Amino acid sequence: MKDAIVLLSGGLDSATVLYMALESGYRCRCLIFDYGQRHRKEIARARKIAKKAGCAYRVIKLPFPWRASALLDKKADLPSGRSAGDMAGGIPSTYVPLRNTIFLSMASGWAEAIGAEAVFIGANAVDFSGYPDCRGAYFEAFDRLLEKGSKIGAEGRPIKIKAPLLEMKKSEIIASGAALKVPYELTWSCYKGAKAPCGECDACVLREKGFREAGLEDPIMGRRDDKS
């Protein structure tokens, strides 16, 4: 059986990618990061998703020493009330400096250590907040880095970074995940860690738009009456 490492954040996209990898015949190990993010709710959700999928997982505590992101600094304002169209205007305050580079490096190191063929990540470059490390050119460059900077790359069998959601609309991601029976009720997208999603941050807006366009009911966003 093929082995893969899956970066699992607890969100909708990473959960979908996990189930896609499993459907493709990979034996998956999930890598979850506790990097000092604004709340720990997504870490708990990631654990539940991995267990539901029957996958081994590791939680790596890697607190980023900088606070140059609204996802790391609780005092910083989160972007709120923006439409999906507004998000195309630039890189938002929720960008975490080089987060995917750090995560992919860790995942690739684990993959090389255990002989895994691939690393899966739930990045998307269509319905997304404009992060530069969620674009096709970035992943092409990272593939070249692994070809040149790893032992197995030097031997001509580099680890492949797989981002199957990259060119998909959020509605297409959700429809695909629903067909794979992804437990979306376990996922968490909101940048805030309250009992229910705020419905106003970028992540909530994109999630609501995706479910609406997919013609499906979101098992999470309907619980917004209780925001305590």
N, C-alpha and C positions, 0 to 999 in steps of 0.2 A: 504493500500500500504506500502511496505517496504521502510524505509528511509536509506540513506547512505550519507556519506561525501566523496567527491572525491578531492584528492590533484591534483590541476590543475596548471601546470607550464607554459602552453602555447606551450609546445612542442608536437611533434608527438605522443609519447607514452601516455602521460597523456590525450590527446584528445581522443585517441582510447579507453582508459580505461573508460572515461566518457560515451562514446557511448555504450560500452559493458555493463556498469552498467544499463543504461537506457533500453537497449534491454532486460536485465534480469529482468526488472520490478521494479527497484528501483526508488524512487523519490530522486533525487540527489541535494545536496547542494555543491557548489564548494568552496574550500578553496585555496586562492591564497596568496602567501607570497611575500612581498617586504622586502627582508632581506639584502639589500645593495649589490645586485648582480651587476655585471660589467655594465650592461645596463638595461633599463626599458622596452625594446621592448617586451620581453616575457610576462611582466605583462599586457601590452595593448592587446597582442594577446590572453591571457587567458581570459580577460574580454569579448572579442569578441566571443570566442568559447563558453563560458557559455551562453551568450545572444543568440547565434545561436541555442544552444541546448534547450533553454527555461528554463534554470536552475537558481535558485537564487545563488548568490555568495557573498563572503566576501573577501576583501583584508586586510590582517593583516600586519601592518608595524612592523617588528621585526628586526631592524638592528643588525646584528651580530657584536660584539665589537672587534672581532679579524680579522686579514687579512691573515690568514694562508692558502690561496687558491688563485689560479689565477683567480677564478671567483669572488673574493672579492677585489682583489688588481689589479687595472688597470695598475700598473707599472710592474707587474709580466708577464713573458712570457707565452703565451699559447702554449700547444703542437700543432705542426703543421706539416703537410706533412707525418704523420704516416699512415701506412696501418692498416687495421683491425687486421692483425696478430701481428703487433708491439704492439698493445694495450694490449695484453695478458701478457706483460712482467712485470707488476707491477702497483702500484697505482699512477695515474698521478697527476700533480700539480693542476688539476681542482677539486680534491676531496675537499669538504668542511667539516671540522670536525663535525661529528655527526649531519649533516643536516637532514637526514631522521629520526633520533631519535627525534629531536626537532619537526619536522613537524608532525610526526605520533603522538607524545604526544599531541600536540595542536588539531589535528583532532580527536583523540580519546576522548579528554576532551569534545569537542563540541558534538561528537556523544553521549556520555553518558548523557550530559546535555539535549539533545532533544529526547533521546530514540531511536537513530538510531542504526541499527543492524550491520553496517559494515563501514569500511573505505577502500576506493579503492586507490591504488597507482600504477603508471605506471612503476615500477621497472622491469628491465630485466637483466638476468644473462647469456645470450648467446652472443648477439652482443652488448657489452657494454664496458665501459672504465676501468673496473676493480675495481669499488668502492666496498668496503667491506659491505656497507649497502644496497647493491642491490643483495644480495645472499640469497638462501633459508634458510640457517642456521640462518641468522639474523632475518628473519621474524618469524621463529619458536620460537626463543628466545623472540621476542617482543610479540607474542601471549601469551607466558607463563607469561610475565610481566603483561599483562592486566588481566589475570586470577587471579593473586595474588594481584595486586595493584589498583584495581578499585572496587567500590561498587557493580556494577552489576556482576563483575567477582566473587566476594566473594559470591554472591547470585546464582552462577552457570549459568549465562547467559552472558558471556563476549562478548565484541565487537570482531568481526572477522576482521582481516586485510586481505584484498583480493588483491593479486598481479597476476592477470590473465595472464600477459605477461611474467612472470618470466622465463619460459622455452621455449619461442618462439623465432625463428630467426626474425631479423628485417623485412625480406621480408614477413614472415608469419603475423607479426603484421600489416604491411601495407595492405596486401591482405584482412585481416579480416576487417580492418578499411574501406577500399574502399567498401566492401560489405555492411557496415553499413552506408555508405555515410558520413563518417567523413570529415569535411571541412578542408582538409589538406592545402588548400590555405591560411587558417588563422593561421596556426601553424608557429612556429619559433624554429629552432634547433641550429643555429650557435651561438658560444660563443661570437661573436662580434656583435655589434649593428648597423652596417652600413645599408644602404638602401637594400643591397642584401647580401646573404650569401657568406662567403669567399671561401667555397669549399675546405678548407685546414685543418681546425680544426677537432678534433676527431668527434665531433657531426655531422659535415657536411659529413665527410668521411663515417660514419656509415649510415647516411640517404641516401646518394647517392647509396651506396652498396645495401641497402634494396630495394629502388625503382627499381634499375636495375635488381636485382634478382627476384623481383615480376613481372617484365615485364610491369611496369606502369610508366607513365611520372610524374615526380615531378612538381607540379604547382609552387613551390618556387625556386628550385635550378636552373631552367632555366633562372632566372632573374639575373644571376651573371655578366652580362655585365656592370651593373651600380653599382659600389662599393663605390660611394661617400658618 
